[in-house]
Amino acid sequence: MMENLDLIIHEPARLRIMMILSSVDKADFNFLLSILEMTKGNLSSHIAQLEKAGYVNVLKSFNGKIPHTSYHLAENGRIALLEYWDTLDKIRNLGLRI
Amino acid sequence: MNNSNNGEDGQPKDLKQIPLWTRRYAQNRTIPFLVFLVIFLLFFIALGGTSYLAGNALQSRNMVAFWSWIFVLVCVSTALIFFSVPGWGGNFINRITQRLYSSEGDITLSTPVRIRKHSWIGWIAGSIFMSCILTSVALGIYGYIPIEYMQPISAIYCVPFLVFLWFWQRPMVGFLSLLWPSLYALHAIMVVVGVPIQFSGEWSFLNMLIPIVGYGILSGLIGHLYSRFALSKLKDLASVKQVNE
């Protein structure tokens, strides 16, 4: 059962990023930074992995002349997150029964 | 990184609350609404004040002062028109909001499908609301509605319109948005049953200003306070710092 867990999502920071994005249309880099209380480099690296997996879409725009980066949970990411919790709940239930 | 905390870190139920508190925080970011109300309150004060001073200058036959105040009045009215156009005033409010929320970043809830697909319903509701305002103001001016009942009569269309707006924009707005129409309705009921909450004489303009702007600002401030609570709750749930410690 454990091997079915999506290891990209299973990492605490990435799981939290995906949980935040699952309830909104988009959130920007500063919002995620202030909530997760991570370093910029660390957050960038986790988001890059989620983007590489096709779970998160990066939306780049400009606020006047200042570049602005937002993130949106992709449909693949939404499905993967649901499956992750489903698998995790099954593992937990298995543990309870034992 | 502590691997024992991977993903579930023993509290999956808490982590499952992250979307709930994220949404509650986003729904109650009321600073744009408060900025909008404060700007229009300042316009109201500026228009009322300059009209009063222009009237005084005319009565004392000081024509230089009178035309100066008329010039100020034209400038204030032009600025009011500027702020009333969503593309201009909206951009200005957006810039203020971004500055005020700069330390928290930006978050956007999805626009409901019904707004994207049936925007005409919003336009019809808005048109009916505007017609009701114009009709009741006209009836008030011609003396068909006693001045002390202007607020309760306005509640007949304001409250359903504000409830409609909440229903229409949900889940972009939360339950606290219903506080404004609730207070407005409660005020109207108190006026009708004769509770002495009416102003008279030169302060009678407060009979409409308090329910519209006062309750609006109060509701916005309560929403803002709730967003602070939701933000701290969200940080407690989502902070990676605690996981690593």
HADDOCK unambig.tbl for C-alpha pairs under 7 A between the chains (distance, minus, plus):
assign (segid A and resid 10 and name CA) (segid B and resid 6 and name CA) 6.06 0.50 0.50
assign (segid A and resid 10 and name CA) (segid B and resid 7 and name CA) 4.55 0.50 0.50
assign (segid A and resid 11 and name CA) (segid B and resid 6 and name CA) 5.36 0.50 0.50
assign (segid A and resid 11 and name CA) (segid B and resid 7 and name CA) 5.21 0.50 0.50
assign (segid A and resid 12 and name CA) (segid B and resid 5 and name CA) 6.99 0.50 0.50
assign (segid A and resid 12 and name CA) (segid B and resid 6 and name CA) 5.31 0.50 0.50
assign (segid A and resid 12 and name CA) (segid B and resid 7 and name CA) 4.37 0.50 0.50
assign (segid A and resid 13 and name CA) (segid B and resid 240 and name CA) 6.07 0.50 0.50
assign (segid A and resid 15 and name CA) (segid B and resid 7 and name CA) 6.11 0.50 0.50
assign (segid A and resid 16 and name CA) (segid B and resid 238 and name CA) 5.92 0.50 0.50
assign (segid A and resid 19 and name CA) (segid B and resid 18 and name CA) 6.14 0.50 0.50
assign (segid A and resid 19 and name CA) (segid B and resid 19 and name CA) 5.83 0.50 0.50
assign (segid A and resid 20 and name CA) (segid B and resid 18 and name CA) 6.15 0.50 0.50
assign (segid A and resid 20 and name CA) (segid B and resid 19 and name CA) 5.48 0.50 0.50
assign (segid A and resid 20 and name CA) (segid B and resid 22 and name CA) 6.26 0.50 0.50
assign (segid A and resid 22 and name CA) (segid B and resid 19 and name CA) 6.46 0.50 0.50
assign (segid A and resid 23 and name CA) (segid B and resid 19 and name CA) 4.90 0.50 0.50
assign (segid A and resid 23 and name CA) (segid B and resid 22 and name CA) 6.82 0.50 0.50
assign (segid A and resid 23 and name CA) (segid B and resid 23 and name CA) 6.08 0.50 0.50
assign (segid A and resid 24 and name CA) (segid B and resid 23 and name CA) 6.79 0.50 0.50
assign (segid A and resid 24 and name CA) (segid B and resid 108 and name CA) 6.07 0.50 0.50
assign (segid A and resid 24 and name CA) (segid B and resid 109 and name CA) 4.59 0.50 0.50
assign (segid A and resid 24 and name CA) (segid B and resid 110 and name CA) 6.17 0.50 0.50
assign (segid A and resid 25 and name CA) (segid B and resid 108 and name CA) 5.54 0.50 0.50
assign (segid A and resid 25 and name CA) (segid B and resid 109 and name CA) 4.82 0.50 0.50
assign (segid A and resid 25 and name CA) (segid B and resid 110 and name CA) 4.60 0.50 0.50
assign (segid A and resid 26 and name CA) (segid B and resid 107 and name CA) 5.89 0.50 0.50
assign (segid A and resid 26 and name CA) (segid B and resid 108 and name CA) 5.31 0.50 0.50
assign (segid A and resid 26 and name CA) (segid B and resid 109 and name CA) 6.93 0.50 0.50
assign (segid A and resid 27 and name CA) (segid B and resid 106 and name CA) 5.87 0.50 0.50
assign (segid A and resid 27 and name CA) (segid B and resid 107 and name CA) 4.27 0.50 0.50
assign (segid A and resid 27 and name CA) (segid B and resid 108 and name CA) 6.28 0.50 0.50
assign (segid A and resid 28 and name CA) (segid B and resid 105 and name CA) 6.25 0.50 0.50
assign (segid A and resid 28 and name CA) (segid B and resid 106 and name CA) 5.39 0.50 0.50
assign (segid A and resid 28 and name CA) (segid B and resid 107 and name CA) 6.33 0.50 0.50
assign (segid A and resid 30 and name CA) (segid B and resid 104 and name CA) 6.51 0.50 0.50
assign (segid A and resid 30 and name CA) (segid B and resid 105 and name CA) 4.50 0.50 0.50
assign (segid A and resid 31 and name CA) (segid B and resid 104 and name CA) 5.34 0.50 0.50
assign (segid A and resid 31 and name CA) (segid B and resid 105 and name CA) 4.00 0.50 0.50
assign (segid A and resid 31 and name CA) (segid B and resid 106 and name CA) 5.76 0.50 0.50
assign (segid A and resid 31 and name CA) (segid B and resid 107 and name CA) 6.95 0.50 0.50
assign (segid A and resid 34 and name CA) (segid B and resid 104 and name CA) 6.03 0.50 0.50
assign (segid A and resid 35 and name CA) (segid B and resid 235 and name CA) 5.15 0.50 0.50
assign (segid A and resid 35 and name CA) (segid B and resid 238 and name CA) 6.50 0.50 0.50
assign (segid A and resid 35 and name CA) (segid B and resid 239 and name CA) 5.94 0.50 0.50
assign (segid A and resid 36 and name CA) (segid B and resid 235 and name CA) 6.88 0.50 0.50
assign (segid A and resid 36 and name CA) (segid B and resid 238 and name CA) 5.72 0.50 0.50
assign (segid A and resid 36 and name CA) (segid B and resid 239 and name CA) 4.19 0.50 0.50
assign (segid A and resid 36 and name CA) (segid B and resid 240 and name CA) 5.31 0.50 0.50
assign (segid A and resid 37 and name CA) (segid B and resid 239 and name CA) 5.70 0.50 0.50
assign (segid A and resid 37 and name CA) (segid B and resid 240 and name CA) 6.29 0.50 0.50
assign (segid A and resid 37 and name CA) (segid B and resid 241 and name CA) 6.12 0.50 0.50
assign (segid A and resid 38 and name CA) (segid B and resid 240 and name CA) 6.72 0.50 0.50
assign (segid A and resid 38 and name CA) (segid B and resid 241 and name CA) 6.97 0.50 0.50
